Amino acid sequence: MLLLFGRLADLYGRKLVWLIGSLWIVVISIACSFAKTGVQLIVLRAMHGMGPAAMIPAALGILAHAFPPSRARSTAFATFSAGAPLGGAIGTVFGGMMAEYASWRGVFYFTAALGAVVCVAGFLAIDRDPHTAKTDKRVDWIGAALVTTGLVLLTFALSDGPASGWSSPLILSLLIGGVALIVCFLLWERYLINSTSFPPLMPLDIWTRAHGRFAAMLAVAFLEWACFTTLTLWAMLYYQNYQHLSPIQTMVRFLPMPVTGVICNVVVALTVGAINGAYLLALGTTATSLSALLFALINPSAPYWAFGFPAAVICVVGADFVFACGTLFIAKTAYQSEQSVAGALFQTVTALGTSLGLAITTIADSVGASAEARRMGVVLAHDATAAQIPPNVLLRGLRSAQFASFSFGICGLLVVVLFLHGIGIVGTRRTKAVVAPEEAGDVTGTKE
């Protein structure tokens, strides 16, 4: 839903869409707390995701509009990026405590209350949406249906493929159908642009902005999230399934992540207006890759401080550097009228990177565990739980998954080195507002 909500935010008001998204989170969180069955909870959680899908693109558009290119914009985007590790820390601590000592329903009570506070604060603090009477407010609902359905099918297939089997008729049908619908979406957008006056959901030329570096930045985000989210998942499974730690003990081992995340965004705010953004991206992707490598090479008998601690410290560097620098670069490249759509594209590729990363690393885990089982002469049942798998087999699978995560990070680093070395400084120290061409009446659509 990201692209659709991003487009609606650009057309009808970013504050309006942001407030609707935050209110939606409140309502669905309360509904989740009353779920009686697993199916009910799954459906409600799917609906839950529509709230952030509305809020995040709108928030990026709000920041881009409120802060023209300046030192303040760099600080604002870095502060926004810092919200992720801070929120992750609170959520991890609270979620771990609730899982161990109370009820999972309490998590949704907490989320509803927090969402209500955020909704009221946003209503009072965010500037009123500017009046845009001349904007064509027609919505490409056909394109929205094509891309949303295609992404649903593709994401579901990537998520469920490891469990159901990639050769199963259901997964093959979903994969083919998802890819086909996304291709149809692109062809439909091209038709609207070339043959009609109807505004497309997504301007296709946005991918070629800055000599193609816009697309390269999205590729880095895709690969970075494929590395970051999977390495943290498999690290959690290592602690809980292999070392048999409780949720609280596992949570404590990840506490260095939010601390590093906040520090990283302070570094971004201070340096993004002075040094080439490619250096920050290269440093970040390298750090996340090394974190995955540490978990891939981890010695179970070694103390936490030898492998787990340094891995937890550096793993978030890539996600924070890529998010802060990436969103700044996208805000700098996109026109004012498409800031939320551009932010939605960034978020969409990170979600797809997560799905593909989980699918590939799950395959790597299965292949590694199977190879070790054959070497030991052990037959693994298809539905074997972690407790039923021999420790050596379990560890080999976890190592293989982390090596796959490492490869995603290295691929992201290669994209930075090959295609983004010339992006220059993505932030700025200038305090004077720079007016976008279209705001100044430039009908040619050219942009610095």
Summary of the structure (lengths in Angstrom):
residues: 448
radius of gyration: 22.3
end to end distance: 30.4
largest distance: 72.9
contacts: 1557
relative contact order: 0.14
helix: 77%
strand: 0%
